[in-house]
Amino acid sequence: MQSKIEERGLLDPKQGFPQTNALDLMAYREVFDLDYAMPMQREGGITLSLMTNGGELEWLARDLLQGSTAEGLKFFNDEYMDIMDRYPGEFVPTANAHALEEACRPVVEEMIRQGGAKAIAVASSYGDGADRVFLDSPKAEWLWEFAEANDIVVHIHPPMQSIGHESLMQYRLNEAVGRPFDSTVNGARMIASGVFDRHPKLQVLIVHMGGGLASIVGRLEFCWHLNYNGIKNPPTGKPYKNKRPPLDYFKTNILVDCMGFSAIGMRAAVEMCGVDRVVFGSDFGPVPYGIKEHVRIVEEVLPSPADRELVFWKTSNKVFRLGLSDTGPVTKGLGLPTLDRGLPIPALA
């Protein structure tokens, strides 16, 4: 990855880390140098990490490799195999995919059946401007059908450049505001379009505490109840299609992680989804600190050891079918860092 970024002039090997570029992409040593990052990750209590790059796939294939989606998928798959060989037992892969391209399906199937992938990783949106498309698109139906039929979680991460990024390139607001906003818009559209009614067993994980969904779920509720009722000739395609109240889907279909550096956000995520539907995340790597900070937040918000274990590792163990022992005590968190590397899975003692 580092060499490809250097080839495109987005990283200067003479400068050292950290550094940024004309696209305002931040580069830290922790992202590229796993030998440097792994001791910090272990010290934070992480024993197993789920690798995901769904949010970066389109950017990598189009801008870095300047090739096809299939080439991007092969690049990530090869990287994953190399990383798992170098750090046996410390990483498990996902099957990255372009949610709007069904041609990804054979690669996804192979990664699950042969590569041991524990989830499917996609972006929350694709394209830009008026051409940006979210996952309520009919083009994503193949993904929901496949994931539901195979009982595998879909991990949804915002793209490199979020909705509204053209107004958010100061103060790192594309990261702080834009990406959670992208997740929020996508989650709302998936609910309102009836994705979870058509696929009632579908499970998705929306990262970064679900974006801002906890803040606006009440507004989704009142809009659903009103839903153009009494309006003559409601606009085609705009009324809500979901059959249940929007909040219901967080209890049955939507999981979130706890990455957000906020006890307030953590409490809201637990209240919105239930403690058994929140998993540990830190974004360590791209955010070169945060494992211990997020552990402290979980411990502050959840005084019950049983609840902490659910967030730190037991829910991840269940939904990703990690096969971890359910008997030993957990001292920290089960970290799901992504290779953007953002989502950690907790540590077993």
N, C-alpha and C positions, 0 to 999 in steps of 0.2 A: 504493500500500500504506500509506504513512504517513497519508494523509488518511482512509482507512477505519479505521485503528487509532485515530486521533484521534476520529472520529465515535463510536466505541464507548466512549470514555472510558478507553482503555488507554494513551494517550500524551498528555502535556501539552505543547503546543507552546511554552508560556511557560518551561518548565523547562530546555530545552536537553538535550544529551546528555553522558554516558549517563544513563539512568533506568530504573526498573522500575515495576511496578504490582501490583495486588492478586493477579494470577495469577502473579507472580514471573517475568514475561517480560522479559528484558533487551533494551534498545533502545540501539544504538550508532549514531553518525552514519554509520559505514562501511556499515551495512545500507541506509540510505535515501538517502544522498547519494553517488551514483556519481561525480560530478565531484570530490568530495573523496577517494573511495576509490581511484579508478583510478590516480592517480600512484603510490600506495603499492604497488598490485598490479604495476604495470609495473616499479617499482624492485626488487621482489622477483624479477623475471625472468619473470613470467607474460605470455605473448603471446596466449593463447587460453583461453577459459573456457566450460565447459559449464554452462548454466543448468538447474537442477532445483528443483522445489518439490513433488515427490510426497509428501514427509512432511508438508507443511503444507496440502495440498489440502482435506482434510476439515474442518480447523479454519477455514480461510479461508471456505469455502463456507457452513458451518453457523453459525459464530460472528461472523465479520466481515461477510460479505455477507448473512447470514441468508437464503440462497437455496439453489438446487439445486447439485448437483455440476457440471452443465453450465455454470452461471453462473460457478462457480469456475474451470473450465477456460478459459472465454472470457476471464476477467480475466487469468489468467496468460499466455495466448497473446498478448493485446493488449500486455501489459507487455513480453513478449519482443520483439515486433516493434518496439516503440518503442526499446528498449535497443539492438537491433542497428542501427537507423537512426542512433542517436546515436553509436555506437562501431563503425563499420564494420570488419569483419574481426577483432574482438576477442571476440566471443561467438558461440556456436552454441546452439540450443535443444534441449530434450528435449520429448517428448510426455508431459505429466503425465496421470495416470489414477487412478481409484479402482479398485483391483485387484478389488474384490468387486462392481463394477457394470459389467456387460457393455454397458450403454447408453453407456459411454465410448468404445466401439470406433470409431464413425464419426469422432469428434473426433481420436482417436489416429491413425487412418488418414490423415486430412487433414493433421495436423501432420507426419507422416512424408513424405507424398507431395508436399504443397504447401508446408509450412513448413520443410522441411529438418531436422526433428528427428533427432538422432543416437542417441537411446535413449528408452526408456519409463521414467518415474519414478513410483514408487509408495511408499506407506508400508509398514512392516513389520507393522503391526497397525492394526486399526480398532475403534472402540467403546471401552468401558471396563468395569472390574469383571468380573463374571461374563459379561458380554456381549462382552468383547473377543475379536476373531477374528483369527487369523493367516493367513498365505498358504498354508497347507496346506488351507485350506477348498476344498471343491468349487466354490464361487463364483468362485475365481480361475482355474479351468481355462481359461476363454476367453483369459486373458492369456498363459498359458504356450503354448497352442496357437498364438496369433497371433505371439508373439515368436519361437518356434521356426520357424514357417513363413516368417517374414520375416527371419530371421537378424539380429535386433536385440537388443541387451543390455537387460536390465531393471535399472534403478538402484534399489536398495532403501534407503530412509532411514527411521529411526524417526520416529514421530509427535511432535507438540509435547508431549503428555503421555504418558509411557511407561507400560508395565505397572508397577504398584507405585508410581505417582507420589504417591499419597495418603500414603505413608510417606517420601517423598524430597524434600519441598519445603523442607527446610533445607539450608543450605550448598551450594546449587545442585546437589544430588545427583540431581535429575531429569535434568540434563544430563550430569553426570560419571559416574553409575552407571546411572540408569534407561534412558537411550536406548541405550547399548551393550548393556544387558541385554535390551531389547526385540529388538534385532538378533540377539542370541545365541539367544533362545528361538525366534524365527522361523526362523533358519537351521537349527537343530536339528530343528524340526518339518518343514521342507521336505525335509530329507534323510530323516528317519525315515518320512515318509508316502509316499515313493517318487516325489516330483515329478520328480526327475532320471532315474529309470528309465523313467517314462512319456514323458519329453521329453529324450532323451539328448543332443540338440544345444543345449538351452537354456543360455544364458549369463546369469548374474546378477552384479551387483556389489553387495556388502554393504559399506557405508561404515564409517568409524571402525575400521579394521583388522579388520573382521568382528566388531566387538563383543568379546565374550570367548570366541569360538569356539576360538581357539588354546589357551586354557587348559583347555577342557573336551572337546576332540575325543577325547582318550584315554578319557574317561568314556563318550562316545558309542560308542566302539569296543567297550568291554567290555560295555556294555548291549546292543549289537547282537549280539555273540557269544552272550551268555546268552539274551536275547530270550524270556523265559518258557519256555525249554526245560525239559522235565520237569514243568512245572506243569499239573496237571489243570484242564481248563476255563479256559484263560487268558481274561482279561477282553476282551470284544468291543471292537475298535477300538484297543487299546492296544499290542499287539506291533509291533515295527518291520516296515516293509514294504520297505525298501530292499534291493536285491539285492547290492550291493557294500559293502565296509567304508566307514564314514562318511568317513574321510580321503581316499578316492579321489576324491570329488566336488569337493574343493578343487583337484585337479589337472586336472579336466576341465570343470567347470560353474560354479564359484564363483570370482569375482575379489574382491579387497578393495582399499581404498585405504590410504594410509600415515598418515592423519590420526590422531594420538594423542599427539604430543609425547613419544614414548618410543622410544629406540633398542632397548630390550628388546622392546617390542611390534613394532617394525619387523623385528627378526631373527626373531621368532616368525611373523610374517605371511609372510616370505619362505620360511621353512622349511616352513610349512604348505601354501602354495599354489605355491611356486616363484617365482623372481624375475620371470618373464615373466607372472605373473598378479597383480602388485601395481602399482597406478597411483598417481600423485601426488595428494595432497589436502591442503588446509590449513584449510578452514572459515573462510577470511578473510571478514570482514564481521560475522557473528554473533560470531565470535571475532576481535577487532580487532587481531590480530597473528598471526604463525605461518608466513608464507610462507618467510622466511629461516631460521627455526628448523627447519622441516621439510626444507628443502634441506640444511641442515647434517647432520641426522640421516641422510638418505639417503646423503650423502657419507661419513659416519662408518661406517655399516653396510656399504656396498658400495664397496670400494676399486677395483673394476673399472670403468673408464669405460663399457664396453659394458653392464654391468648397470645402471649409473646411467641411461643413456639409455633403457633399457627402462622403468624406473620413471618417469623424467621426462617421456617423451613417446611413445616408440615403441609401447608396448603400447596406450596410449590411441588413438594414430593408427590402429592396426590394428583394435581392437575397435569403435571408434566411427566408423570410416571417415571420418576427418577430411580425408584427401587431402593431408597435409603432405608436403613433400619429404623424402626419406630420405637426402639427401646431405650437408647442412650440419651442422656441429658444434652441439651443445647446451651452453649454458653454465650454465643453471639448471634449472628444472623446467617441465614442461608442466602448467599448473594447471587443475584442474577446479573452480573455485569455483562453488558453487550460489547461487541467489538467495536461498536462506536464508543466504547464498551459500556453500556449504561445500565444494566439491570443485574444486581447481585443475588445469590442464593445462600442462606445462612450456614453458619458453621456448626458442625457437630463437635462435641467434646472429644 
